[in-house]
Amino acid sequence: YEESGRDDLVEPIRAQVIQYFQAEAPDEVAVPFANQLPSVPAPIQFRLAQEYRAPVETPATPYIGWDVPSRSLVYTNMQTGELLRWQRDAAGASDNPQLLAVGEYLCRANRCDWNADGVDDFLLGEMGSFSVSDHDRGKVLLQLGGAAVAEPLILAEGLGRTVEAKPFDYDEDGDLDILVAEFGWHKTGSLRLLKNIGGTANAPQFESVVLDPRHG
């Protein structure tokens, strides 16, 4: 609180705070060992299946999402900057992952139907660097669905390391706005709103509003 710069709360006296916690704390805390806890049956049953092996170069995977209709896993690989879909075929064998989008150090993906055509689209947070650093290479990308992998549309750029772009109708006007988690590092970053103010599905226009200027 002392370092936050806030002045809307009355700072308590430190000695009184310590005295409060000391007075309310129990004399001792008994934490049982795991083998002393009661055992209950698991609500989910499992069966042994085919072993899954990671590729030779293990991916850096910050996001995994389960797609119920297609029974597939959608995930990102920060090493290659890819958004991929993995599913098993009717015979139960594993297919090669389907490439959905390519960017630069993609982090999280959020499924939506941006252009209302009944096909999955994805909003992507692009960090712009693998390692943590202060820069302005972060982006918000829109990958429109379709048979071929087209280059993602850049909805916002010049940002810090952007970990997520989440679609929602902020002002309840029927179109999708975007909540952006711009992690940054020490000097860059914010929580911001991209308010949809028109344009087309392939070239939307936004008003950028910073909701919280703090990094992280």
C-alpha positions as CSV (number, residue, x, y, z in Angstrom):
1,Y,0.0,0.0,0.0
2,E,2.9,2.4,0.8
3,E,4.3,1.9,-2.7
4,S,1.0,2.0,-4.6
5,G,0.5,5.7,-4.6
6,R,-3.1,5.4,-3.4
7,D,-4.5,7.8,-0.9
8,D,-8.1,6.7,-0.7
9,L,-7.7,4.5,2.4
10,V,-6.6,5.3,5.9
11,E,-3.3,3.5,6.6
12,P,-3.6,1.6,9.9
13,I,-0.9,1.7,12.6
14,R,1.5,-1.1,12.0
15,A,1.8,-2.1,15.7
16,Q,-2.0,-2.4,15.9
17,V,-2.1,-4.6,12.8
18,I,0.6,-6.9,14.2
19,Q,-1.2,-7.0,17.5
20,Y,-4.5,-8.0,15.8
21,F,-3.0,-10.9,13.9
22,Q,-1.1,-12.1,17.0
23,A,-4.3,-12.0,19.1
24,E,-6.4,-13.8,16.5
25,A,-3.9,-16.5,15.5
26,P,-4.3,-20.0,16.9
27,D,-1.7,-21.4,19.3
28,E,-0.9,-24.1,16.7
29,V,-2.0,-25.3,13.3
30,A,-2.4,-29.0,12.7
31,V,-2.0,-29.9,9.1
32,P,-2.6,-33.6,8.4
33,F,-0.3,-35.6,6.1
34,A,-1.7,-36.8,2.8
35,N,-1.9,-40.4,3.9
36,Q,-4.0,-39.3,6.9
37,L,-6.8,-37.9,4.8
38,P,-9.9,-39.9,4.1
39,S,-9.9,-41.7,0.7
40,V,-12.9,-41.3,-1.5
41,P,-13.6,-42.9,-4.9
42,A,-12.8,-40.8,-7.9
43,P,-15.9,-39.5,-9.8
44,I,-14.2,-40.1,-13.1
45,Q,-13.1,-43.6,-14.4
46,F,-10.0,-43.9,-16.6
47,R,-8.7,-46.7,-18.8
48,L,-5.2,-47.3,-20.1
49,A,-4.8,-46.0,-23.7
50,Q,-2.1,-45.5,-26.3
51,E,1.0,-43.7,-25.0
52,Y,1.4,-40.1,-26.3
53,R,4.9,-38.9,-27.0
54,A,6.0,-35.3,-27.3
55,P,7.7,-34.3,-30.5
56,V,11.5,-34.2,-30.6
57,E,11.4,-30.4,-29.8
58,T,9.1,-30.1,-26.9
59,P,6.7,-27.1,-27.5
60,A,6.2,-24.2,-25.2
61,T,2.4,-24.5,-24.7
62,P,0.8,-21.6,-22.7
63,Y,-2.7,-22.5,-23.9
64,I,-4.7,-25.7,-24.3
65,G,-8.5,-25.6,-25.1
66,W,-10.9,-28.5,-25.5
67,D,-13.3,-28.1,-28.5
68,V,-16.5,-30.1,-27.6
69,P,-18.1,-30.3,-31.1
70,S,-15.0,-31.6,-32.9
71,R,-13.6,-33.4,-29.8
72,S,-10.2,-31.9,-30.4
73,L,-7.5,-30.0,-28.6
74,V,-6.6,-26.5,-29.7
75,Y,-3.3,-25.3,-28.4
76,T,-0.5,-22.8,-29.0
77,N,3.2,-23.4,-29.4
78,M,5.3,-20.3,-28.5
79,Q,8.4,-21.9,-29.9
80,T,7.0,-21.9,-33.5
81,G,4.3,-19.2,-33.0
82,E,1.6,-21.7,-34.2
83,L,-2.0,-22.2,-33.3
84,L,-2.8,-25.9,-33.8
85,R,-5.7,-28.4,-33.6
86,W,-5.1,-32.0,-32.6
87,Q,-7.7,-34.7,-32.7
88,R,-8.0,-38.5,-33.1
89,D,-9.6,-40.0,-36.2
90,A,-12.5,-42.5,-36.2
91,A,-10.2,-45.5,-35.8
92,G,-8.6,-44.0,-32.7
93,A,-5.3,-43.2,-34.2
94,S,-3.6,-39.8,-33.8
95,D,-3.7,-37.4,-36.7
96,N,-1.0,-34.8,-37.4
97,P,-1.9,-31.5,-35.9
98,Q,-3.8,-29.1,-38.2
99,L,-2.3,-25.6,-38.5
100,L,-4.8,-22.9,-37.7
101,A,-2.7,-19.8,-37.5
102,V,0.9,-18.5,-37.3
103,G,2.2,-15.5,-35.4
104,E,5.2,-14.4,-33.4
105,Y,5.2,-16.1,-29.9
106,L,1.4,-16.6,-29.7
107,C,0.1,-17.0,-26.2
108,R,-3.6,-17.6,-25.5
109,A,-6.4,-18.1,-28.1
110,N,-10.1,-17.4,-27.7
111,R,-12.6,-18.9,-30.0
112,C,-15.4,-16.8,-31.4
113,D,-17.5,-16.3,-34.6
114,W,-16.2,-12.8,-35.4
115,N,-17.8,-12.4,-38.9
116,A,-21.0,-14.5,-38.0
117,D,-20.4,-17.0,-40.8
118,G,-20.8,-20.1,-38.6
119,V,-17.1,-20.9,-38.7
120,D,-14.7,-20.7,-35.8
121,D,-12.4,-17.7,-35.7
122,F,-9.7,-17.1,-33.1
123,L,-8.6,-13.9,-31.2
124,L,-4.9,-14.3,-30.4
125,G,-2.5,-12.6,-28.0
126,E,0.9,-12.2,-29.6
127,M,3.7,-11.5,-27.1
128,G,6.4,-10.4,-29.6
129,S,9.2,-12.1,-27.6
130,F,9.7,-15.4,-25.8
131,S,11.7,-14.0,-22.9
132,V,10.2,-11.3,-20.6
133,S,11.2,-7.8,-21.7
134,D,9.9,-4.3,-22.1
135,H,9.1,-3.6,-25.8
136,D,6.2,-2.6,-28.1
137,R,6.1,-5.7,-30.3
138,G,2.9,-7.1,-28.8
139,K,-0.2,-7.5,-31.0
140,V,-3.8,-8.5,-31.0
141,L,-4.5,-10.8,-34.0
142,L,-7.7,-12.2,-35.5
143,Q,-7.5,-15.5,-37.4
144,L,-10.6,-15.9,-39.5
145,G,-11.6,-19.6,-40.0
146,G,-11.6,-21.2,-43.4
147,A,-10.1,-24.1,-45.5
148,A,-6.7,-22.4,-45.9
149,V,-4.6,-20.7,-43.3
150,A,-4.5,-17.1,-44.2
151,E,-2.3,-14.5,-42.6
152,P,-4.0,-13.2,-39.3
153,L,-5.4,-9.7,-39.3
154,I,-3.7,-7.3,-37.0
155,L,-6.3,-5.6,-34.8
156,A,-3.9,-3.8,-32.5
157,E,-0.1,-3.4,-32.4
158,G,2.5,-1.4,-30.7
159,L,1.7,-3.1,-27.4
160,G,3.7,-4.7,-24.6
161,R,3.8,-8.5,-24.4
162,T,0.1,-9.3,-25.0
163,V,-0.9,-12.6,-23.4
164,E,-4.6,-12.6,-24.2
165,A,-7.4,-11.0,-26.2
166,K,-10.9,-12.0,-25.1
167,P,-14.0,-11.2,-27.1
168,F,-17.2,-9.9,-25.4
169,D,-19.9,-7.4,-26.2
170,Y,-18.9,-4.7,-23.7
171,D,-21.6,-2.1,-24.6
172,E,-24.3,-4.7,-25.7
173,D,-24.6,-3.2,-29.1
174,G,-24.5,-6.5,-31.0
175,D,-20.8,-6.5,-32.1
176,L,-17.7,-7.9,-30.3
177,D,-15.3,-5.8,-28.3
178,I,-12.0,-7.1,-27.0
179,L,-10.5,-7.2,-23.5
180,V,-6.7,-7.2,-23.8
181,A,-4.3,-8.4,-21.1
182,E,-1.1,-6.6,-22.0
183,F,1.3,-8.2,-19.6
184,G,4.4,-6.2,-20.6
185,W,7.1,-6.4,-17.9
186,H,8.5,-3.6,-15.6
187,K,7.6,-0.5,-17.7
188,T,5.1,-1.7,-20.3
189,G,1.7,-3.3,-20.0
190,S,-1.9,-2.6,-19.1
191,L,-5.4,-3.9,-19.1
192,R,-7.3,-2.3,-21.9
193,L,-10.5,-2.4,-23.9
194,L,-10.7,-2.3,-27.6
195,K,-14.2,-0.9,-28.2
196,N,-15.6,-1.9,-31.6
197,I,-16.6,1.3,-33.4
198,G,-17.3,0.0,-36.9
199,G,-15.5,-1.0,-40.1
200,T,-15.8,-4.4,-41.7
201,A,-15.2,-8.0,-40.5
202,N,-11.8,-7.9,-42.3
203,A,-11.0,-4.3,-41.2
204,P,-12.7,-3.5,-37.9
205,Q,-12.0,-0.2,-36.2
206,F,-11.5,0.2,-32.5
207,E,-11.3,2.8,-29.8
208,S,-8.5,1.8,-27.3
209,V,-9.4,2.5,-23.7
210,V,-6.9,1.8,-20.9
211,L,-8.8,0.3,-17.9
212,D,-5.8,-0.2,-15.7
213,P,-2.4,1.2,-16.5
214,R,-0.4,-1.2,-14.3
215,H,1.8,-3.7,-16.0
216,G,1.5,-7.5,-15.3
